[in-house]
């Protein structure tokens, strides 16, 4: 065998690269401080903690989820977690928000891809790890610069509501796939997944609507496969001529997870009909049809333009050989017969994700919305590319499905071949990887914020993050002084790229000022002129 890259070695390298790139993000979060909704939405829980302890705070957070459901918005699960912010137990714990959100996203993405690629599609585990490593770098490090990174990773109220819920949703889907593909499962797992599905129905509408659409697909697959399975043999032969029946029979295992899907939809419906939403519906920016059309346009613009920066394009080129090898193994079990249908589904699912904010506000410019739009859309775009790779291989050299007997007869040479990328793929990986490193080294000098990790390094090395935290601590000295009722505090001298979201103003009637004043029991809080 000619010398080429060992898949396991490449997986380790990609893992270490991601660890090194994430460490600055975790470190810079130690200098993070609360702002804006962190004070207004966490006030009641903070008061409960001060007066009654941690259990009182948790109960108050649940109550606030119900209160917001009745009075402001239907995302009861997101609002409850937003109210239960780390800094209510002490401002020094605010950094835990970033750590919790990043951990949930990492676990959710990795578990989802492991179930999809390794357990369902039977891709070799180390190759699955390589694909996951590249995708993770694209999603975290190549996230659009600016407020997208701030609001999705560092501003707790935005991060817990959006990126955390997205990661939890991926984890939920991973568990659904595991049960659908398992020969045996314990019934309590269905109960837990049903509860989690109901809670995710009350996540942000971008995530809950996407999961709701997938849940509807699960129900359709279950109903069709059940009806087809109960039909007579002659009817089954006739039914299988229809595309929807063939797809449903291929994924008939999802009949086991109907209960979680139904609970998820129940939660979503409850969120949609929330009394709080009714009070705000009169302020809707667009009618539903216009919102859908705008969502489709924005998705085209993002998927085929705005997101395709040079780092993303190069990393996609790095990913294609891995996907090509993976689909070579997948096609022995699954055909890639419907690339247009699959691409259309992924595209429309991405467009559906941003329809709620367009309908409600007429805009998707908020950083947290842009970040989640990028995360889900880019992940689905990569799955489209992988499907197309499989379709090309399937059309050029069709392969029969590999049954269990054929699988057991695989020779040692076949297994050894799986352990290596192959000569041509190895050359592409080395060439593209070296080019990416060289281009990044050149580009980072004029644009240090190119990647999320390097932006964190910049905030740390420039001492902006440390200064920012020190100035917040100076503010706390004034805000926690019970003798001072009219607090006048100095403005921040620095605005770290990743940490700064917003600040109070010189106007004591500004809602931000009022929120901080209420949180710290002041008559008023203003900035020094």
C-alpha positions as CSV (number, residue, x, y, z in Angstrom):
1,X,0.0,0.0,0.0
2,X,1.3,3.4,-0.9
3,X,2.0,5.8,1.9
4,X,-0.9,8.1,2.8
5,X,-2.6,9.7,5.8
6,X,-3.9,7.5,8.5
7,X,-7.5,8.6,9.4
8,X,-6.9,8.1,13.1
9,X,-3.9,10.4,13.0
10,X,-5.8,13.1,11.1
11,X,-8.6,12.9,13.6
12,X,-6.2,13.5,16.5
13,X,-4.6,16.5,14.7
14,X,-8.0,18.1,14.0
15,X,-9.1,17.5,17.6
16,X,-5.9,19.2,18.9
17,X,-6.4,22.1,16.5
18,X,-9.9,22.6,17.8
19,X,-8.9,22.4,21.4
20,X,-6.1,25.0,20.9
21,X,-8.5,27.3,19.0
22,X,-11.2,27.1,21.7
23,X,-9.0,27.6,24.7
24,X,-8.6,31.4,24.1
25,X,-12.4,31.7,23.9
26,X,-12.8,30.0,27.2
27,X,-10.1,32.1,28.7
28,X,-11.3,35.4,27.5
29,X,-14.8,34.6,28.9
30,X,-13.2,34.9,32.4
31,X,-13.2,38.6,31.9
32,X,-16.8,38.8,30.7
33,X,-19.5,40.8,32.6
34,X,-23.3,41.0,32.4
35,X,-25.2,43.7,30.5
36,X,-28.6,44.7,29.2
37,X,-31.2,41.8,29.5
38,X,-28.9,40.0,31.9
39,X,-30.1,42.5,34.5
40,X,-33.7,43.0,33.5
41,X,-34.6,39.3,33.0
42,X,-32.6,37.9,35.9
43,X,-33.7,40.5,38.5
44,X,-36.5,38.4,40.1
45,X,-34.3,35.3,40.3
46,X,-31.5,37.3,41.8
47,X,-33.9,38.6,44.5
48,X,-35.1,35.1,45.2
49,X,-31.5,33.9,45.6
50,X,-30.6,36.7,48.0
51,X,-33.6,36.0,50.1
52,X,-34.1,32.3,49.9
53,X,-31.1,30.6,48.4
54,X,-30.4,28.5,45.3
55,X,-33.6,26.4,45.4
56,X,-35.7,29.5,45.7
57,X,-33.9,30.9,42.7
58,X,-34.6,27.8,40.6
59,X,-38.3,27.9,41.5
60,X,-38.4,31.6,40.7
61,X,-36.8,30.9,37.3
62,X,-39.6,28.4,36.5
63,X,-42.2,30.9,37.5
64,X,-40.6,33.6,35.3
65,X,-40.8,31.3,32.4
66,X,-44.5,31.0,33.0
67,X,-44.8,34.8,33.5
68,X,-43.1,35.6,30.3
69,X,-45.3,33.0,28.5
70,X,-48.4,34.9,29.7
71,X,-47.1,38.4,29.3
72,X,-44.4,38.7,26.8
73,X,-43.3,35.7,24.6
74,X,-44.1,32.1,24.3
75,X,-40.6,30.7,24.6
76,X,-41.1,29.5,28.1
77,X,-38.0,27.2,28.3
78,X,-35.6,29.8,26.9
79,X,-37.0,32.5,29.2
80,X,-36.7,30.3,32.3
81,X,-33.0,29.6,31.5
82,X,-32.4,33.2,30.7
83,X,-33.7,34.2,34.0
84,X,-31.5,31.6,35.7
85,X,-28.3,33.4,34.7
86,X,-25.0,32.5,36.5
87,X,-24.4,36.0,37.7
88,X,-27.5,35.9,39.9
89,X,-25.4,33.8,42.2
90,X,-22.4,36.2,41.9
91,X,-21.1,38.4,39.1
92,X,-17.8,36.4,39.2
93,X,-19.7,33.4,37.8
94,X,-20.8,35.1,34.6
95,X,-18.1,33.4,32.6
96,X,-19.9,30.1,33.2
97,X,-22.5,31.2,30.6
98,X,-20.0,30.9,27.8
99,X,-18.6,27.6,29.1
100,X,-22.1,26.1,29.4
101,X,-23.3,27.2,26.0
102,X,-20.1,26.1,24.3
103,X,-20.2,22.8,26.0
104,X,-23.8,22.1,25.0
105,X,-23.1,23.1,21.4
106,X,-20.0,20.9,21.3
107,X,-21.7,17.9,22.8
108,X,-24.8,18.3,20.7
109,X,-23.0,18.7,17.4
110,X,-20.6,15.8,18.0
111,X,-23.3,13.5,19.2
112,X,-25.6,14.4,16.3
113,X,-22.9,13.8,13.7
114,X,-21.7,10.6,15.5
115,X,-25.2,9.1,15.3
116,X,-25.9,10.3,11.8
117,X,-22.6,9.3,10.2
118,X,-21.3,6.4,12.3
119,X,-24.3,4.7,13.8
120,X,-26.9,5.3,11.0
121,X,-24.8,5.6,7.9
122,X,-22.0,3.3,9.2
123,X,-19.1,5.6,8.4
124,X,-15.9,4.5,10.1
125,X,-15.6,6.2,13.6
126,X,-12.2,7.9,13.0
127,X,-13.4,9.3,9.6
128,X,-16.6,10.5,11.4
129,X,-14.3,12.3,13.9
130,X,-12.3,13.9,11.1
131,X,-15.5,15.2,9.4
132,X,-16.8,16.5,12.8
133,X,-13.5,18.3,13.5
134,X,-13.6,20.3,10.3
135,X,-17.3,21.1,10.7
136,X,-16.8,22.2,14.2
137,X,-14.0,24.6,13.2
138,X,-16.1,26.0,10.4
139,X,-19.0,26.7,12.7
140,X,-17.2,28.1,15.7
141,X,-14.1,29.8,14.3
142,X,-15.5,31.0,11.0
143,X,-18.6,32.4,12.5
144,X,-19.3,35.9,11.1
145,X,-17.3,38.5,13.0
146,X,-18.9,41.2,15.1
147,X,-22.0,40.9,17.2
148,X,-22.7,37.4,16.0
149,X,-19.9,36.1,18.1
150,X,-20.7,38.4,21.0
151,X,-24.4,37.5,21.3
152,X,-24.1,33.8,20.6
153,X,-21.1,33.0,22.8
154,X,-20.5,35.7,25.4
155,X,-23.8,37.6,26.1
156,X,-25.6,35.2,28.3
157,X,-29.2,36.3,27.5
158,X,-28.6,35.8,23.8
159,X,-26.3,32.7,24.0
160,X,-28.5,30.6,26.3
161,X,-31.6,31.4,24.2
162,X,-30.1,30.6,20.8
163,X,-26.8,28.7,20.6
164,X,-27.5,26.6,23.7
165,X,-30.9,25.6,22.4
166,X,-29.5,24.8,19.0
167,X,-26.9,22.5,20.6
168,X,-29.6,20.9,22.8
169,X,-31.8,20.4,19.8
170,X,-29.0,18.6,17.9
171,X,-28.5,16.4,21.0
172,X,-32.2,15.6,21.0
173,X,-32.1,14.6,17.3
174,X,-29.0,12.5,18.0
175,X,-30.9,10.5,20.6
176,X,-33.9,10.1,18.3
177,X,-31.6,8.6,15.6
178,X,-30.0,6.3,18.1
179,X,-33.3,4.9,19.2
180,X,-34.7,4.7,15.7
181,X,-31.6,2.7,14.7
182,X,-31.4,0.5,17.8
183,X,-32.5,-3.1,18.1
184,X,-33.5,-2.6,21.7
185,X,-34.2,0.4,23.9
186,X,-35.6,1.1,27.4
187,X,-39.0,2.8,27.6
188,X,-37.8,5.4,30.1
189,X,-35.6,6.9,27.4
190,X,-38.7,7.6,25.3
191,X,-40.2,9.4,28.3
192,X,-37.1,11.5,28.9
193,X,-36.9,12.4,25.2
194,X,-40.6,13.3,25.2
195,X,-40.1,15.7,28.1
196,X,-37.0,17.2,26.4
197,X,-39.0,17.5,23.2
198,X,-41.8,19.4,25.0
199,X,-39.2,21.8,26.5
200,X,-37.6,22.4,23.1
201,X,-41.0,23.4,21.8
202,X,-40.5,26.4,24.1
203,X,-37.0,27.2,22.9
204,X,-36.4,30.2,20.5
205,X,-38.7,30.1,17.5
206,X,-35.8,29.5,15.1
207,X,-34.8,26.3,16.7
208,X,-38.3,25.1,17.8
209,X,-39.8,25.6,14.3
210,X,-36.9,23.7,12.6
211,X,-37.4,20.8,15.1
212,X,-41.1,21.0,14.6
213,X,-40.7,20.6,10.8
214,X,-38.5,17.5,11.4
215,X,-41.0,16.2,13.9
216,X,-43.8,16.5,11.3
217,X,-41.6,14.5,8.9
218,X,-41.1,11.8,11.5
219,X,-44.9,11.6,12.0
220,X,-45.5,11.4,8.2
221,X,-42.8,8.7,7.9
222,X,-44.3,6.7,10.7
223,X,-47.9,6.9,9.4
224,X,-46.9,6.0,5.8
225,X,-44.6,3.1,6.8
226,X,-47.2,1.7,9.2
227,X,-50.0,1.9,6.6
228,X,-47.7,0.3,4.0
229,X,-46.6,-2.4,6.3
230,X,-50.2,-3.4,7.2
231,X,-51.3,-3.6,3.5
232,X,-51.5,-6.8,1.5
233,X,-48.5,-7.9,-0.5
234,X,-50.0,-6.8,-3.7
235,X,-50.8,-3.3,-2.3
236,X,-47.3,-3.1,-0.8
237,X,-45.8,-3.7,-4.3
238,X,-48.0,-1.0,-5.7
239,X,-47.3,1.4,-2.9
240,X,-43.5,1.0,-3.3
241,X,-43.8,2.6,-6.7
242,X,-44.4,5.9,-4.9
243,X,-41.4,7.9,-3.7
244,X,-42.8,8.9,-0.3
245,X,-43.5,5.2,0.5
246,X,-39.9,4.1,-0.4
247,X,-38.5,6.9,1.8
248,X,-40.8,6.1,4.7
249,X,-39.9,2.4,4.6
250,X,-36.2,3.2,4.6
251,X,-36.6,5.3,7.7
252,X,-39.3,3.2,9.4
253,X,-37.3,3.0,12.6
254,X,-38.5,6.5,13.4
255,X,-41.9,5.0,14.3
256,X,-40.3,4.3,17.7
257,X,-39.9,8.1,18.4
258,X,-43.4,9.3,17.6
259,X,-44.1,10.2,21.2
260,X,-41.1,12.6,21.5
261,X,-42.0,14.2,18.1
262,X,-45.6,14.7,19.2
263,X,-44.6,16.2,22.5
264,X,-42.2,18.5,20.7
265,X,-45.1,19.7,18.5
266,X,-47.4,20.2,21.5
267,X,-44.7,22.4,23.1
268,X,-44.3,24.4,19.8
269,X,-48.1,24.9,19.5
270,X,-48.3,26.1,23.1
271,X,-45.5,28.5,22.4
272,X,-47.2,29.8,19.3
273,X,-50.6,30.4,21.0
274,X,-49.1,32.0,24.1
275,X,-51.1,34.9,25.5
276,X,-47.8,37.0,25.5
277,X,-47.6,36.5,21.7
278,X,-51.2,37.6,21.2
279,X,-50.3,40.9,23.0
280,X,-47.4,41.4,20.5
281,X,-48.9,40.1,17.3
282,X,-50.3,43.4,16.3
283,X,-46.8,44.7,15.9
284,X,-45.9,42.0,13.3
285,X,-43.7,43.6,10.6
286,X,-44.9,41.6,7.6
287,X,-47.6,39.2,6.6
288,X,-46.6,35.5,6.6
289,X,-46.3,35.2,2.8
290,X,-43.9,38.1,2.5
291,X,-41.9,36.8,5.5
292,X,-41.5,33.4,3.8
293,X,-40.4,35.0,0.5
294,X,-37.9,37.2,2.2
295,X,-36.6,34.2,4.2
296,X,-36.0,32.3,0.9
297,X,-34.1,35.3,-0.5
298,X,-31.9,35.8,2.5
299,X,-31.1,32.1,2.5
300,X,-30.0,32.2,-1.1
301,X,-27.9,35.3,-0.4
302,X,-26.2,33.7,2.7
303,X,-25.7,30.1,1.5
304,X,-24.4,31.1,-1.9
305,X,-22.6,34.3,-1.1
306,X,-22.2,35.9,2.3
307,X,-21.1,32.8,4.2
308,X,-18.6,31.7,1.6
309,X,-15.6,33.6,2.8
310,X,-12.2,32.3,1.7
311,X,-11.6,30.4,5.0
312,X,-14.9,28.6,4.6
313,X,-14.3,27.8,1.0
314,X,-10.9,26.4,1.7
315,X,-12.2,24.3,4.6
316,X,-15.0,23.0,2.5
317,X,-12.3,22.0,0.0
318,X,-10.6,20.2,2.8
319,X,-13.8,18.5,3.8
320,X,-14.8,17.2,0.4
321,X,-12.2,14.4,0.3
322,X,-13.4,13.2,3.7
323,X,-17.0,13.3,2.6
324,X,-16.0,11.6,-0.7
325,X,-14.4,8.7,1.2
326,X,-17.4,8.5,3.6
327,X,-20.0,8.3,0.9
328,X,-18.0,5.6,-0.8
329,X,-18.8,3.5,2.3
330,X,-22.3,4.8,2.8
331,X,-23.4,4.0,-0.7
332,X,-23.0,0.3,0.1
333,X,-26.0,0.7,2.5
334,X,-27.9,3.7,1.2
335,X,-28.4,5.1,-2.3
336,X,-28.2,8.8,-3.0
337,X,-31.2,8.9,-5.4
338,X,-32.7,12.3,-4.7
339,X,-30.1,15.1,-4.5
340,X,-32.5,17.8,-5.7
341,X,-35.1,16.7,-3.1
342,X,-32.6,16.6,-0.3
343,X,-31.0,19.9,-1.2
344,X,-34.4,21.6,-1.4
345,X,-35.4,20.2,2.0
346,X,-32.2,21.5,3.6
347,X,-32.5,24.9,1.9
348,X,-36.2,25.3,2.9
349,X,-35.5,24.2,6.4
350,X,-32.9,26.9,6.7
351,X,-35.3,29.5,5.2
352,X,-38.0,28.4,7.7
353,X,-35.6,29.0,10.5
354,X,-35.4,32.7,9.9
355,X,-39.1,33.2,9.0
356,X,-40.3,33.9,12.6
357,X,-37.9,36.8,13.2
358,X,-38.6,38.3,9.8
359,X,-42.4,38.0,10.4
360,X,-42.2,39.5,13.9
361,X,-39.6,42.3,13.5
362,X,-38.9,42.5,9.8
363,X,-35.2,42.0,10.4
364,X,-32.6,39.3,11.1
365,X,-29.7,41.7,11.8
366,X,-29.4,40.9,15.5
367,X,-26.1,39.1,16.1
368,X,-27.7,36.1,17.9
369,X,-30.1,35.5,15.0
370,X,-27.3,35.8,12.4
371,X,-25.2,33.4,14.4
372,X,-27.9,30.7,14.6
373,X,-28.8,31.3,11.0
374,X,-25.2,30.6,10.1
375,X,-24.8,27.6,12.3
376,X,-27.8,25.7,11.1
377,X,-27.5,26.9,7.5
378,X,-23.8,26.0,7.2
379,X,-24.4,22.6,8.8
380,X,-27.1,21.8,6.3
381,X,-25.0,23.2,3.4
382,X,-22.3,20.8,4.4
383,X,-24.8,17.9,4.5
384,X,-25.9,18.9,1.0
385,X,-22.3,18.8,-0.3
386,X,-21.9,15.4,1.3
387,X,-25.1,14.1,-0.3
388,X,-24.0,15.4,-3.7
389,X,-20.6,13.6,-3.3
390,X,-22.5,10.4,-2.7
391,X,-24.8,11.1,-5.6
392,X,-21.8,11.6,-7.9
393,X,-20.2,8.4,-6.7
394,X,-23.5,6.5,-6.9
395,X,-24.2,7.6,-10.5
396,X,-20.6,7.1,-11.8
397,X,-20.1,3.7,-10.2
398,X,-23.3,2.3,-8.7
399,X,-22.8,-0.2,-5.9
400,X,-25.2,-2.8,-4.6
401,X,-26.4,-2.6,-1.0
402,X,-24.1,-4.5,1.3
403,X,-26.1,-6.9,3.4
404,X,-24.9,-8.4,6.7
405,X,-23.5,-11.5,5.1
406,X,-21.4,-9.5,2.7
407,X,-20.3,-7.3,5.5
408,X,-19.1,-10.3,7.5
409,X,-17.1,-11.5,4.6
410,X,-15.0,-8.3,4.3
411,X,-11.3,-9.1,4.0
412,X,-8.6,-7.7,6.3
413,X,-7.4,-5.6,3.3
414,X,-10.8,-3.9,3.2
415,X,-10.6,-3.0,6.9
416,X,-7.0,-1.8,6.4
417,X,-8.1,0.4,3.5
418,X,-10.7,2.1,5.7
419,X,-7.9,3.1,8.1
420,X,-6.2,5.3,5.5
421,X,-7.5,8.2,3.4
422,X,-6.0,7.0,0.1
423,X,-3.2,8.5,-1.9
424,X,-5.1,11.1,-3.9
425,X,-7.2,12.2,-0.9
426,X,-4.1,12.5,1.2
427,X,-2.5,14.8,-1.3
428,X,-5.5,17.0,-1.4
429,X,-5.6,17.2,2.4
430,X,-1.9,18.0,2.7
431,X,-2.0,20.6,-0.1
432,X,-5.2,22.3,1.0
433,X,-4.3,22.2,4.7
434,X,-0.9,23.7,4.1
435,X,-2.5,26.4,1.9
436,X,-5.0,27.2,4.6
437,X,-2.3,27.5,7.3
438,X,-0.2,29.7,5.1
439,X,-3.1,31.9,4.0
440,X,-4.3,32.3,7.6
441,X,-0.8,33.3,8.8
442,X,-0.7,36.1,6.1
443,X,-4.3,37.2,6.7
444,X,-4.2,37.3,10.5
445,X,-1.7,40.1,10.6
446,X,-4.0,42.7,9.0
447,X,-7.2,41.0,10.3
448,X,-6.7,39.4,13.7
449,X,-10.4,39.0,14.1
450,X,-10.6,36.5,11.2
451,X,-11.3,33.6,13.5
452,X,-13.1,33.6,16.8
453,X,-10.1,32.2,18.6
454,X,-7.7,34.8,17.3
455,X,-10.2,37.6,18.2
456,X,-10.1,36.2,21.7
457,X,-6.3,36.2,21.7
458,X,-6.4,39.9,20.5
459,X,-8.7,40.9,23.4
460,X,-6.4,39.1,25.9
461,X,-3.1,40.3,24.5
462,X,-4.2,43.9,24.2
463,X,-5.4,43.9,27.9
464,X,-8.7,45.2,26.7
465,X,-10.5,42.2,28.4
466,X,-8.6,42.7,31.7
467,X,-9.3,46.4,31.6
468,X,-13.0,45.8,30.9
469,X,-13.4,43.5,33.8
470,X,-11.4,45.8,36.2
471,X,-13.6,48.7,35.3
472,X,-16.8,46.6,35.8
473,X,-15.4,45.7,39.3
474,X,-15.0,49.4,40.0
475,X,-18.6,49.9,39.0
476,X,-19.7,47.1,41.4
477,X,-18.0,49.0,44.3
478,X,-20.4,51.8,43.7
479,X,-23.4,49.7,42.8
480,X,-23.2,47.5,45.8
481,X,-22.6,50.4,48.2
482,X,-25.9,50.6,50.1
483,X,-25.2,54.2,51.1
484,X,-25.2,55.4,47.5
485,X,-28.8,55.7,46.1
486,X,-28.0,57.8,43.0
487,X,-25.1,56.0,41.3
488,X,-23.0,57.8,38.8
489,X,-20.4,55.5,37.2
490,X,-17.7,56.0,34.7
491,X,-18.0,54.7,31.1
492,X,-15.9,51.8,29.9
493,X,-12.6,53.0,28.4
494,X,-12.4,49.9,26.2
495,X,-14.9,47.8,24.3
496,X,-13.4,44.3,23.8
497,X,-14.3,42.8,20.4
498,X,-15.9,39.6,21.8
499,X,-17.1,40.8,25.2
500,X,-18.8,44.1,24.9
501,X,-22.6,44.0,24.0
502,X,-24.1,47.3,25.3
503,X,-24.0,49.8,28.2
504,X,-26.1,52.2,30.1
505,X,-26.3,55.8,29.0
506,X,-26.3,59.3,30.5
507,X,-30.2,59.2,30.4
508,X,-31.5,57.8,33.7
509,X,-34.8,57.0,32.0
510,X,-33.2,54.7,29.5
511,X,-34.5,51.1,30.0
512,X,-30.9,49.8,30.5
513,X,-30.3,52.3,33.2
514,X,-33.6,51.4,34.9
515,X,-32.7,47.7,34.7
516,X,-29.3,48.2,36.4
517,X,-30.8,50.5,39.0
518,X,-33.5,48.0,39.9
519,X,-31.1,45.1,40.0
520,X,-28.8,46.9,42.5
521,X,-31.6,48.7,44.4
522,X,-30.7,52.3,43.3
523,X,-32.9,55.3,42.7
524,X,-31.1,55.9,39.5
525,X,-28.0,54.9,37.6
526,X,-26.3,57.1,35.0
527,X,-23.0,57.4,33.2
528,X,-20.6,60.3,34.1
529,X,-20.6,62.9,31.4
